Structure formats: C-alpha cells, structure tokens
Amino acid sequence: KRFALKHHLLRHQHVHTGEKPFACSHGSHRFSQKQQLLHHQCIHTEERPFACGCCPKVFRNKTDL
C-alpha cells in the first residue's frame, strides 16, 4: 500500500505488528488507534455526544443516530 502522509503509514503498520500503544486508564483494554481509545472511553464516562434532532434520544456514536 501507499500512503500520502507518513502518520497514515505508521498507523497502518500497527495492523501488521499487532502494536496497541493506546491504553485505557480504567482497565486492561488497549487499542492500535487513538480514535478507538476515545470511542471506548465513552463507556466509562457515559458520554453521549450525538443527539437526535427528532426525539430526545442521545448516542455514543454518530452512526447510531
């Protein structure tokens, strides 16, 4: 594969090395990408930043709207 940005290459290399440098401070979960860790941390904080515009429901993920 080819990547336009060096950090995209470095992020992709975690797939092959199995490296998971981002650790949850509340448990033993580890992640290969920072965004995965941030998503996981919503479990601990009960944060639900995505609100439906038609009803009062709120969600952790934009894709759940």
MOPAC internal coordinates of N, CA, C and O (Angstrom, degrees):
PM7 1SCF
backbone

  N    0.0000 0     0.00 0     0.00 0    0    0    0
  C    1.4536 1     0.00 0     0.00 0    1    0    0
  C    1.5197 1   109.53 1     0.00 0    2    1    0
  O    1.2310 1   121.51 1   -24.02 1    3    2    1
  N    1.3219 1   114.72 1   155.98 1    3    2    1
  C    1.4645 1   121.03 1   176.19 1    5    3    2
  C    1.5217 1   108.62 1  -120.96 1    6    5    3
  O    1.2310 1   121.38 1   -35.64 1    7    6    5
  N    1.3202 1   114.96 1   144.36 1    7    6    5
  C    1.4581 1   120.81 1  -178.73 1    9    7    6
  C    1.5164 1   109.64 1  -129.31 1   10    9    7
  O    1.2310 1   120.79 1   -41.43 1   11   10    9
  N    1.3164 1   116.09 1   138.57 1   11   10    9
  C    1.4627 1   121.40 1  -179.70 1   13   11   10
  C    1.5282 1   111.33 1   -74.44 1   14   13   11
  O    1.2310 1   120.60 1   150.37 1   15   14   13
  N    1.3132 1   116.46 1   -29.63 1   15   14   13
  C    1.4616 1   120.99 1  -177.52 1   17   15   14
  C    1.5257 1   110.21 1  -119.96 1   18   17   15
  O    1.2310 1   120.83 1   -41.16 1   19   18   17
  N    1.3191 1   116.03 1   138.84 1   19   18   17
  C    1.4608 1   120.82 1  -176.80 1   21   19   18
  C    1.5285 1   111.86 1   -60.03 1   22   21   19
  O    1.2310 1   119.99 1   140.26 1   23   22   21
  N    1.3381 1   117.63 1   -39.74 1   23   22   21
  C    1.4630 1   118.39 1  -177.69 1   25   23   22
  C    1.5315 1   111.96 1   -67.31 1   26   25   23
  O    1.2310 1   119.86 1   155.18 1   27   26   25
  N    1.3283 1   117.86 1   -24.82 1   27   26   25
  C    1.4706 1   119.98 1   174.46 1   29   27   26
  C    1.5247 1   110.21 1   -69.05 1   30   29   27
  O    1.2310 1   120.47 1   140.91 1   31   30   29
  N    1.3169 1   116.70 1   -39.09 1   31   30   29
  C    1.4678 1   120.88 1   175.88 1   33   31   30
  C    1.5237 1   110.10 1   -63.11 1   34   33   31
  O    1.2310 1   120.35 1   132.59 1   35   34   33
  N    1.3195 1   116.93 1   -47.41 1   35   34   33
  C    1.4633 1   120.55 1  -178.90 1   37   35   34
  C    1.5247 1   111.00 1   -61.18 1   38   37   35
  O    1.2310 1   120.47 1   139.16 1   39   38   37
  N    1.3254 1   116.70 1   -40.84 1   39   38   37
  C    1.4647 1   120.78 1   177.98 1   41   39   38
  C    1.5254 1   110.39 1   -63.62 1   42   41   39
  O    1.2310 1   120.16 1   138.01 1   43   42   41
  N    1.3267 1   117.29 1   -41.99 1   43   42   41
  C    1.4594 1   121.54 1  -179.97 1   45   43   42
  C    1.5277 1   111.58 1   -64.83 1   46   45   43
  O    1.2310 1   120.24 1   145.31 1   47   46   45
  N    1.3172 1   117.15 1   -34.69 1   47   46   45
  C    1.4646 1   120.38 1  -177.50 1   49   47   46
  C    1.5236 1   112.31 1   -61.87 1   50   49   47
  O    1.2310 1   119.80 1   156.10 1   51   50   49
  N    1.3167 1   117.99 1   -23.90 1   51   50   49
  C    1.4670 1   120.62 1   177.19 1   53   51   50
  C    1.5282 1   111.04 1   -60.75 1   54   53   51
  O    1.2310 1   120.17 1   152.27 1   55   54   53
  N    1.3206 1   117.28 1   -27.73 1   55   54   53
  C    1.4663 1   121.69 1   177.85 1   57   55   54
  C    1.5255 1   109.56 1   -60.19 1   58   57   55
  O    1.2310 1   120.54 1   139.23 1   59   58   57
  N    1.3232 1   116.57 1   -40.77 1   59   58   57
  C    1.4573 1   121.38 1  -175.52 1   61   59   58
  C    1.5240 1   113.09 1   -85.31 1   62   61   59
  O    1.2310 1   120.09 1   148.13 1   63   62   61
  N    1.3242 1   117.43 1   -31.87 1   63   62   61
  C    1.4651 1   120.58 1  -177.27 1   65   63   62
  C    1.5221 1   112.58 1   -89.13 1   66   65   63
  O    1.2310 1   120.63 1   159.87 1   67   66   65
  N    1.3278 1   116.41 1   -20.13 1   67   66   65
  C    1.4592 1   120.07 1  -176.43 1   69   67   66
  C    1.5214 1   112.69 1    77.07 1   70   69   67
  O    1.2310 1   120.45 1  -173.92 1   71   70   69
  N    1.3289 1   116.75 1     6.08 1   71   70   69
  C    1.4591 1   121.19 1  -178.88 1   73   71   70
  C    1.5251 1   110.55 1   -65.91 1   74   73   71
  O    1.2310 1   121.19 1   -45.05 1   75   74   73
  N    1.3168 1   115.33 1   134.95 1   75   74   73
  C    1.4671 1   121.91 1   178.00 1   77   75   74
  C    1.5306 1   107.74 1  -132.04 1   78   77   75
  O    1.2310 1   120.60 1   -96.94 1   79   78   77
  N    1.3305 1   116.45 1    83.06 1   79   78   77
  C    1.4610 1   120.43 1  -172.97 1   81   79   78
  C    1.5301 1   115.71 1   -78.02 1   82   81   79
  O    1.2310 1   119.63 1   171.46 1   83   82   81
  N    1.3192 1   118.31 1    -8.54 1   83   82   81
  C    1.4635 1   120.94 1  -176.24 1   85   83   82
  C    1.5282 1   109.66 1  -104.07 1   86   85   83
  O    1.2310 1   120.74 1   -66.58 1   87   86   85
  N    1.3348 1   116.19 1   113.42 1   87   86   85
  C    1.4623 1   121.78 1  -174.28 1   89   87   86
  C    1.5217 1   111.50 1  -108.29 1   90   89   87
  O    1.2310 1   121.23 1   -38.49 1   91   90   89
  N    1.3153 1   115.26 1   141.51 1   91   90   89
  C    1.4607 1   121.71 1   174.58 1   93   91   90
  C    1.5290 1   108.20 1   -75.46 1   94   93   91
  O    1.2310 1   120.28 1   -47.50 1   95   94   93
  N    1.3045 1   117.07 1   132.50 1   95   94   93
  C    1.4648 1   120.61 1  -179.63 1   97   95   94
  C    1.5322 1   112.25 1   -80.63 1   98   97   95
  O    1.2310 1   120.13 1   173.89 1   99   98   97
  N    1.3324 1   117.36 1    -6.11 1   99   98   97
  C    1.4629 1   121.61 1  -178.63 1  101   99   98
  C    1.5229 1   113.14 1  -102.93 1  102  101   99
  O    1.2310 1   120.12 1   176.42 1  103  102  101
  N    1.3016 1   117.37 1    -3.58 1  103  102  101
  C    1.4579 1   119.58 1  -177.09 1  105  103  102
  C    1.5116 1   110.84 1  -169.73 1  106  105  103
  O    1.2310 1   120.80 1    22.00 1  107  106  105
  N    1.3165 1   116.08 1  -158.00 1  107  106  105
  C    1.4613 1   120.41 1  -175.06 1  109  107  106
  C    1.5277 1   113.37 1  -101.09 1  110  109  107
  O    1.2310 1   119.76 1  -173.80 1  111  110  109
  N    1.3065 1   118.07 1     6.20 1  111  110  109
  C    1.4617 1   120.42 1  -179.33 1  113  111  110
  C    1.5234 1   110.93 1   -69.37 1  114  113  111
  O    1.2310 1   121.06 1   -40.71 1  115  114  113
  N    1.3366 1   115.57 1   139.29 1  115  114  113
  C    1.4627 1   122.05 1   177.35 1  117  115  114
  C    1.5252 1   107.94 1  -131.09 1  118  117  115
  O    1.2310 1   120.93 1   -27.35 1  119  118  117
  N    1.3431 1   115.83 1   152.65 1  119  118  117
  C    1.4541 1   120.99 1  -174.79 1  121  119  118
  C    1.5182 1   110.74 1  -137.03 1  122  121  119
  O    1.2310 1   120.99 1   -29.08 1  123  122  121
  N    1.3269 1   115.72 1   150.92 1  123  122  121
  C    1.4635 1   120.59 1   179.71 1  125  123  122
  C    1.5199 1   112.00 1   -84.15 1  126  125  123
  O    1.2310 1   120.25 1   161.39 1  127  126  125
  N    1.3287 1   117.13 1   -18.61 1  127  126  125
  C    1.4656 1   120.84 1  -179.07 1  129  127  126
  C    1.5257 1   110.32 1  -129.53 1  130  129  127
  O    1.2310 1   120.98 1   -37.31 1  131  130  129
  N    1.3255 1   115.73 1   142.69 1  131  130  129
  C    1.4613 1   121.27 1  -178.94 1  133  131  130
  C    1.5212 1   111.21 1   -60.17 1  134  133  131
  O    1.2310 1   120.34 1   141.10 1  135  134  133
  N    1.3276 1   116.95 1   -38.90 1  135  134  133
  C    1.4646 1   120.55 1  -179.23 1  137  135  134
  C    1.5280 1   111.11 1   -61.58 1  138  137  135
  O    1.2310 1   120.20 1   144.60 1  139  138  137
  N    1.3263 1   117.21 1   -35.40 1  139  138  137
  C    1.4657 1   120.56 1   177.27 1  141  139  138
  C    1.5261 1   110.66 1   -64.18 1  142  141  139
  O    1.2310 1   120.60 1   138.82 1  143  142  141
  N    1.3284 1   116.46 1   -41.18 1  143  142  141
  C    1.4650 1   120.99 1   178.04 1  145  143  142
  C    1.5243 1   110.50 1   -63.81 1  146  145  143
  O    1.2310 1   120.07 1   134.19 1  147  146  145
  N    1.3253 1   117.47 1   -45.81 1  147  146  145
  C    1.4631 1   120.92 1   179.99 1  149  147  146
  C    1.5263 1   111.23 1   -60.08 1  150  149  147
  O    1.2310 1   120.63 1   139.34 1  151  150  149
  N    1.3130 1   116.39 1   -40.66 1  151  150  149
  C    1.4657 1   121.69 1   177.45 1  153  151  150
  C    1.5275 1   109.88 1   -63.08 1  154  153  151
  O    1.2310 1   120.45 1   134.87 1  155  154  153
  N    1.3226 1   116.75 1   -45.13 1  155  154  153
  C    1.4614 1   121.86 1  -179.84 1  157  155  154
  C    1.5294 1   111.54 1   -62.44 1  158  157  155
  O    1.2310 1   119.98 1   141.14 1  159  158  157
  N    1.3235 1   117.64 1   -38.86 1  159  158  157
  C    1.4611 1   121.46 1  -176.54 1  161  159  158
  C    1.5240 1   112.78 1   -62.90 1  162  161  159
  O    1.2310 1   119.70 1   159.54 1  163  162  161
  N    1.3108 1   118.18 1   -20.46 1  163  162  161
  C    1.4698 1   121.07 1   176.42 1  165  163  162
  C    1.5244 1   110.95 1   -61.06 1  166  165  163
  O    1.2310 1   120.12 1   153.02 1  167  166  165
  N    1.3205 1   117.38 1   -26.98 1  167  166  165
  C    1.4643 1   121.68 1   178.22 1  169  167  166
  C    1.5263 1   109.71 1   -62.11 1  170  169  167
  O    1.2310 1   120.71 1   138.45 1  171  170  169
  N    1.3231 1   116.26 1   -41.55 1  171  170  169
  C    1.4592 1   121.08 1  -176.73 1  173  171  170
  C    1.5261 1   112.92 1   -78.73 1  174  173  171
  O    1.2310 1   120.18 1   149.46 1  175  174  173
  N    1.3074 1   117.26 1   -30.54 1  175  174  173
  C    1.4654 1   120.76 1  -175.72 1  177  175  174
  C    1.5218 1   113.09 1   -94.22 1  178  177  175
  O    1.2310 1   120.40 1   169.68 1  179  178  177
  N    1.3214 1   116.85 1   -10.32 1  179  178  177
  C    1.4694 1   122.07 1  -175.03 1  181  179  178
  C    1.5257 1   111.38 1    62.98 1  182  181  179
  O    1.2310 1   120.44 1  -163.81 1  183  182  181
  N    1.3192 1   116.76 1    16.19 1  183  182  181
  C    1.4635 1   120.87 1   179.92 1  185  183  182
  C    1.5231 1   109.96 1   -66.68 1  186  185  183
  O    1.2310 1   120.87 1   -46.45 1  187  186  185
  N    1.3071 1   115.94 1   133.55 1  187  186  185
  C    1.4636 1   123.13 1   177.72 1  189  187  186
  C    1.5244 1   107.21 1  -136.85 1  190  189  187
  O    1.2310 1   120.58 1   -97.27 1  191  190  189
  N    1.3246 1   116.49 1    82.73 1  191  190  189
  C    1.4642 1   120.55 1  -171.64 1  193  191  190
  C    1.5281 1   115.92 1   -79.72 1  194  193  191
  O    1.2310 1   119.52 1   173.79 1  195  194  193
  N    1.3284 1   118.53 1    -6.21 1  195  194  193
  C    1.4618 1   120.29 1  -175.62 1  197  195  194
  C    1.5287 1   110.32 1  -108.70 1  198  197  195
  O    1.2310 1   120.97 1   -66.85 1  199  198  197
  N    1.3284 1   115.74 1   113.15 1  199  198  197
  C    1.4626 1   121.92 1  -176.98 1  201  199  198
  C    1.5232 1   110.54 1  -105.62 1  202  201  199
  O    1.2310 1   121.33 1   -39.31 1  203  202  201
  N    1.3224 1   115.06 1   140.69 1  203  202  201
  C    1.4599 1   121.54 1   175.18 1  205  203  202
  C    1.5298 1   108.61 1   -73.67 1  206  205  203
  O    1.2310 1   120.63 1   -40.52 1  207  206  205
  N    1.3189 1   116.39 1   139.48 1  207  206  205
  C    1.4588 1   120.89 1   178.61 1  209  207  206
  C    1.5193 1   113.52 1   -82.20 1  210  209  207
  O    1.2310 1   120.10 1   172.14 1  211  210  209
  N    1.3374 1   117.42 1    -7.86 1  211  210  209
  C    1.4695 1   121.12 1  -176.47 1  213  211  210
  C    1.5252 1   113.77 1  -110.32 1  214  213  211
  O    1.2310 1   120.09 1   162.77 1  215  214  213
  N    1.3139 1   117.44 1   -17.23 1  215  214  213
  C    1.4612 1   121.22 1  -179.19 1  217  215  214
  C    1.5292 1   108.67 1  -147.60 1  218  217  215
  O    1.2310 1   119.69 1    -5.40 1  219  218  217
  N    1.3202 1   118.20 1   174.60 1  219  218  217
  C    1.4674 1   119.96 1  -176.58 1  221  219  218
  C    1.5356 1   115.45 1   -81.36 1  222  221  219
  O    1.2310 1   119.50 1  -175.92 1  223  222  221
  N    1.3207 1   118.56 1     4.08 1  223  222  221
  C    1.4647 1   120.33 1  -177.79 1  225  223  222
  C    1.5267 1   111.73 1   -68.59 1  226  225  223
  O    1.2310 1   121.27 1   -35.71 1  227  226  225
  N    1.3420 1   115.18 1   144.29 1  227  226  225
  C    1.4636 1   122.24 1   176.05 1  229  227  226
  C    1.5255 1   108.56 1  -128.00 1  230  229  227
  O    1.2310 1   120.90 1   -27.56 1  231  230  229
  N    1.3389 1   115.89 1   152.44 1  231  230  229
  C    1.4530 1   120.98 1  -173.35 1  233  231  230
  C    1.5224 1   112.03 1  -135.32 1  234  233  231
  O    1.2310 1   121.09 1   -22.45 1  235  234  233
  N    1.3249 1   115.53 1   157.55 1  235  234  233
  C    1.4674 1   121.65 1   175.87 1  237  235  234
  C    1.5204 1   111.29 1   -77.02 1  238  237  235
  O    1.2310 1   120.73 1   147.11 1  239  238  237
  N    1.3265 1   116.20 1   -32.89 1  239  238  237
  C    1.4601 1   121.49 1  -174.08 1  241  239  238
  C    1.5205 1   110.97 1  -118.87 1  242  241  239
  O    1.2310 1   121.12 1   -38.00 1  243  242  241
  N    1.3056 1   115.46 1   142.00 1  243  242  241
  C    1.4656 1   120.55 1   177.09 1  245  243  242
  C    1.5269 1   110.83 1   -62.78 1  246  245  243
  O    1.2310 1   120.54 1   145.91 1  247  246  245
  N    1.3188 1   116.57 1   -34.09 1  247  246  245
  C    1.4688 1   120.69 1  -178.30 1  249  247  246
  C    1.5252 1   112.51 1   -68.97 1  250  249  247
  O    1.2310 1   119.93 1   162.66 1  251  250  249
  N    1.3279 1   117.74 1   -17.34 1  251  250  249
  C    1.4671 1   121.16 1   179.43 1  253  251  250
  C    1.5253 1   113.15 1   -83.25 1  254  253  251
  O    1.2310 1   120.40 1   170.34 1  255  254  253
  N    1.3329 1   116.83 1    -9.66 1  255  254  253
  C    1.4668 1   120.27 1  -179.84 1  257  255  254
  C    1.5153 1   111.54 1   -61.17 1  258  257  255
  O    1.2310 1   120.10 1   180.00 1  259  258  257

